[in-house]
Amino acid sequence: MVYAKPDSIHPPLNPHQFDYKSYPQKQGIQHQIRTNFPSIKKKRMFLKLYLDLLQTLGNSSCPN
């Protein structure tokens, strides 16, 4: 999980520069998120907690 605000993708400043705004839009992407390394660690920790929760729920719902 990453805590960040989505930003719109900016168009190119120069007329002959690669248009990074239109390329992702063709892929269905309209926003981007900039993050840092500590946020990525939180994502890994969140994934581990989520998987542990699924395992716990799976074990508790199995009949003995």
Backbone as a printed PyTorch tensor [residue, N CA C, xyz], in Angstrom:
tensor([[[  0.8470,  -1.1610,   0.0000],
         [  0.0000,   0.0000,   0.0000],
         [  0.8960,   1.2270,   0.0000]],

        [[  0.5370,   2.2030,  -0.7980],
         [  1.3140,   3.4340,  -0.8820],
         [  0.4010,   4.6040,  -0.5640]],

        [[  0.8470,   5.4440,   0.3240],
         [  0.0990,   6.6440,   0.6550],
         [  0.6640,   7.7890,  -0.1690]],

        [[ -0.0200,   8.1280,  -1.2620],
         [  0.4210,   9.2160,  -2.1270],
         [ -0.7770,   9.7550,  -2.8870]],

        [[ -0.6810,  10.9830,  -3.2830],
         [ -1.7450,  11.6180,  -4.0420],
         [ -1.4630,  11.4340,  -5.5340]],

        [[ -2.4300,  10.9320,  -6.3060],
         [ -2.2120,  10.7990,  -7.7480],
         [ -2.0730,  12.1720,  -8.4010]],

        [[ -1.0930,  12.3140,  -9.2580],
         [ -0.8680,  13.5580,  -9.9950],
         [ -1.2030,  13.3440, -11.4610]],

        [[ -1.6810,  14.4020, -12.1080],
         [ -1.9070,  14.2930, -13.5410],
         [ -0.5420,  14.2940, -14.2460]],

        [[ -0.5000,  13.6690, -15.4050],
         [  0.7410,  13.5920, -16.1720],
         [  0.8390,  14.8520, -17.0100]],

        [[  1.9810,  15.5070, -16.9440],
         [  2.1700,  16.7810, -17.6330],
         [  2.5260,  16.5700, -19.1090]],

        [[  2.0390,  17.4580, -19.9750],
         [  2.4020,  17.3650, -21.3900],
         [  3.8560,  17.8080, -21.5950]],

        [[  4.4330,  17.5020, -22.7610],
         [  5.8270,  17.9050, -23.0070],
         [  5.9560,  19.4260, -23.1110]],

        [[  7.1170,  19.9360, -22.7240],
         [  7.3600,  21.3780, -22.7930],
         [  7.8510,  21.8040, -24.1720]],

        [[  8.5360,  20.9150, -24.8810],
         [  9.0590,  21.2170, -26.2060],
         [  8.1670,  20.5770, -27.2750]],

        [[  7.9980,  21.2290, -28.4220],
         [  7.0770,  20.7030, -29.4390],
         [  7.4920,  19.3560, -30.0380]],

        [[  8.7590,  19.0260, -30.0980],
         [  9.2010,  17.7770, -30.7150],
         [  9.6400,  16.7330, -29.6890]],

        [[  9.3540,  16.9930, -28.4290],
         [  9.6930,  16.0710, -27.3520],
         [  8.6750,  14.9350, -27.3030]],

        [[  9.1110,  13.7560, -26.8260],
         [  8.2080,  12.6210, -26.6700],
         [  7.0400,  13.0190, -25.7730]],

        [[  5.8350,  12.7190, -26.2070],
         [  4.6350,  13.1070, -25.4690],
         [  4.2740,  12.0080, -24.4710]],

        [[  4.8600,  12.0930, -23.2810],
         [  4.6210,  11.0890, -22.2550],
         [  3.2020,  11.1660, -21.7040]],

        [[  2.4930,  12.2610, -21.9330],
         [  1.1130,  12.3550, -21.4480],
         [  0.1680,  11.5410, -22.3370]],

        [[  0.3360,  11.6080, -23.6380],
         [ -0.5930,  10.8910, -24.5210],
         [ -0.2830,   9.3950, -24.5850]],

        [[  0.9790,   9.0080, -24.4250],
         [  1.3370,   7.5830, -24.4820],
         [  0.6390,   6.7750, -23.3800]],

        [[  0.7410,   7.1530, -22.1080],
         [  0.0280,   6.3810, -21.0730],
         [ -1.4870,   6.4520, -21.2310]],

        [[ -2.0050,   7.5800, -21.7360],
         [ -3.4590,   7.6860, -21.9150],
         [ -3.9500,   6.6330, -22.8920]],

        [[ -3.1560,   6.3250, -23.9040],
         [ -3.5250,   5.2690, -24.8480],
         [ -3.5330,   3.9020, -24.1590]],

        [[ -2.7950,   3.7680, -23.0590],
         [ -2.7560,   2.5330, -22.2780],
         [ -3.8080,   2.5390, -21.1660]],

        [[ -4.5920,   3.6060, -21.0650],
         [ -5.6210,   3.7090, -20.0340],
         [ -5.1150,   4.2950, -18.7280]],

        [[ -3.9480,   4.9270, -18.7470],
         [ -3.3540,   5.5110, -17.5380],
         [ -3.4700,   7.0260, -17.6350]],

        [[ -4.0760,   7.6430, -16.6220],
         [ -4.2770,   9.0900, -16.6610],
         [ -3.5750,   9.8280, -15.5290]],

        [[ -3.0880,   9.0980, -14.5220],
         [ -2.4110,   9.7180, -13.3860],
         [ -1.1540,   8.9280, -13.0510]],

        [[ -0.2710,   9.5600, -12.2970],
         [  0.9320,   8.8770, -11.8290],
         [  1.1330,   9.1710, -10.3520]],

        [[  1.8700,   8.2900,  -9.6950],
         [  2.1830,   8.4650,  -8.2750],
         [  3.6920,   8.4380,  -8.1290]],

        [[  4.2120,   9.4000,  -7.4400],
         [  5.6400,   9.4250,  -7.1140],
         [  5.7670,   9.0150,  -5.6540]],

        [[  6.6960,   8.1180,  -5.3980],
         [  6.8440,   7.6130,  -4.0380],
         [  8.3250,   7.5070,  -3.6900]],

        [[  8.6060,   7.0680,  -2.4920],
         [  9.9860,   6.9050,  -2.0500],
         [ 10.1600,   5.5090,  -1.4460]],

        [[ 11.3750,   5.1550,  -1.1340],
         [ 11.6800,   3.8080,  -0.6630],
         [ 10.9270,   3.4040,   0.6070]],

        [[ 10.8040,   4.2790,   1.6250],
         [ 10.0510,   3.8660,   2.8150],
         [  8.6000,   3.4970,   2.5040]],

        [[  7.9980,   4.1420,   1.5280],
         [  6.6250,   3.7990,   1.1520],
         [  6.5570,   2.4090,   0.5470]],

        [[  7.5620,   2.0440,  -0.2020],
         [  7.5930,   0.7210,  -0.8170],
         [  7.7340,  -0.3470,   0.2660]],

        [[  8.5080,  -0.0820,   1.2930],
         [  8.6240,  -1.0330,   2.4010],
         [  7.2700,  -1.2290,   3.0790]],

        [[  6.5250,  -0.1590,   3.2030],
         [  5.2040,  -0.2810,   3.8070],
         [  4.3330,  -1.1880,   2.9580]],

        [[  4.4810,  -1.1040,   1.6620],
         [  3.6950,  -1.9520,   0.7700],
         [  4.0230,  -3.4160,   1.0100]],

        [[  5.2980,  -3.7320,   1.1370],
         [  5.6930,  -5.1200,   1.3800],
         [  5.1580,  -5.5960,   2.7170]],

        [[  5.2320,  -4.7380,   3.7330],
         [  4.7270,  -5.1050,   5.0470],
         [  3.2120,  -5.3010,   4.9790]],

        [[  2.5100,  -4.4360,   4.2500],
         [  1.0710,  -4.5740,   4.1070],
         [  0.7250,  -5.8840,   3.4190]],

        [[  1.4770,  -6.2510,   2.3820],
         [  1.2190,  -7.5020,   1.6670],
         [  1.4000,  -8.6910,   2.6030]],

        [[  2.4580,  -8.6800,   3.4250],
         [  2.6870,  -9.7760,   4.3630],
         [  1.5420,  -9.8550,   5.3760]],

        [[  1.1170,  -8.7170,   5.8990],
         [  0.0100,  -8.7110,   6.8530],
         [ -1.2750,  -9.2110,   6.2000]],

        [[ -1.5000,  -8.8130,   4.9510],
         [ -2.6920,  -9.2470,   4.2230],
         [ -2.6730, -10.7530,   3.9890]],

        [[ -1.5190, -11.2850,   3.5680],
         [ -1.4160, -12.7280,   3.3320],
         [ -1.5600, -13.5140,   4.6300]],

        [[ -0.9750, -13.0080,   5.7220],
         [ -1.1370, -13.6530,   7.0270],
         [ -2.6080, -13.6660,   7.4550]],

        [[ -3.3120, -12.5760,   7.2020],
         [ -4.7300, -12.5090,   7.5430],
         [ -5.5240, -13.5230,   6.7200]],

        [[ -5.2460, -13.6230,   5.4250],
         [ -5.9410, -14.6010,   4.5940],
         [ -5.6860, -16.0230,   5.0880]],

        [[ -4.4440, -16.2900,   5.4660],
         [ -4.1130, -17.6190,   5.9610],
         [ -4.8630, -17.8990,   7.2680]],

        [[ -4.9130, -16.9260,   8.1470],
         [ -5.6140, -17.0850,   9.4140],
         [ -7.1080, -17.3140,   9.1800]],

        [[ -7.6930, -16.5340,   8.2930],
         [ -9.1160, -16.7040,   7.9950],
         [ -9.3800, -18.0520,   7.3440]],

        [[ -8.4920, -18.4730,   6.4720],
         [ -8.6470, -19.7770,   5.8170],
         [ -8.5690, -20.9080,   6.8070]],

        [[ -7.6470, -20.8220,   7.7610],
         [ -7.4960, -21.8800,   8.7650],
         [ -8.6730, -21.9020,   9.7380]],

        [[ -9.2440, -20.7460,  10.0420],
         [-10.3370, -20.7090,  11.0180],
         [-11.6610, -21.1410,  10.4100]],

        [[-11.7860, -21.1020,   9.0820],
         [-13.0640, -21.4710,   8.4780],
         [-13.0930, -22.9400,   8.0380]],

        [[-11.9780, -23.6590,   8.1910],
         [-11.9380, -25.0930,   7.8050],
         [-12.5580, -25.9260,   8.9200]],

        [[-13.5230, -26.7860,   8.5710],
         [-14.1100, -27.6560,   9.6230],
         [-13.1190, -28.7350,  10.0470]],

        [[-13.1320, -29.0890,  11.3090],
         [-12.2250, -30.1370,  11.8210],
         [-12.9010, -31.4760,  11.8420]]])
